[in-house]
Amino acid sequence: MLDKVVSFSLNTEVGLFVFIMLRESREDRFQHLAVPMPVGDCVFSLTWLLPTYFLFAVTYDVLQTLADVAHYLPYYSHDQELHVYNVTGSFTAANLSTFL
C-alpha cells in the first residue's frame, strides 16, 4: 500500500506541480533573470507531454487501487463461486474445478 501512495504522490507532483513551474517560468516577471542554458520554444512546447504522461500514471494508480480494494469487498468471495460451479454437488469437485 505504501508503494501506491508514493507512486500517486510523486506522479501528481511531477505531472502537475513541475508542469506549473515550467509554465510560470515563461511569465513576464521572470524574463529579467539570466538562464545559463535556455530551452528553445520548439522543445518548450513539448512540456504538454509532461502532465499528460504523469496524469495518466495517476489515473492508473487510482484505478489499480480501486480494483485491489474491490477484490476484498465482502460481495466477492471464492466460496460463492465454488457453489455456483459445483454441478455434481460434491465439495471436492468444486475445489478441483478452481485449478482448471
PyMOL commands that set and color helices and strands:
alter all, ss='L'
color gray80, all
select helices_A, chain A and resi 2-24+28-30+41-71+78-85+91-99
alter helices_A, ss='H'
color red, helices_A
deselect
rebuild
show_as cartoon
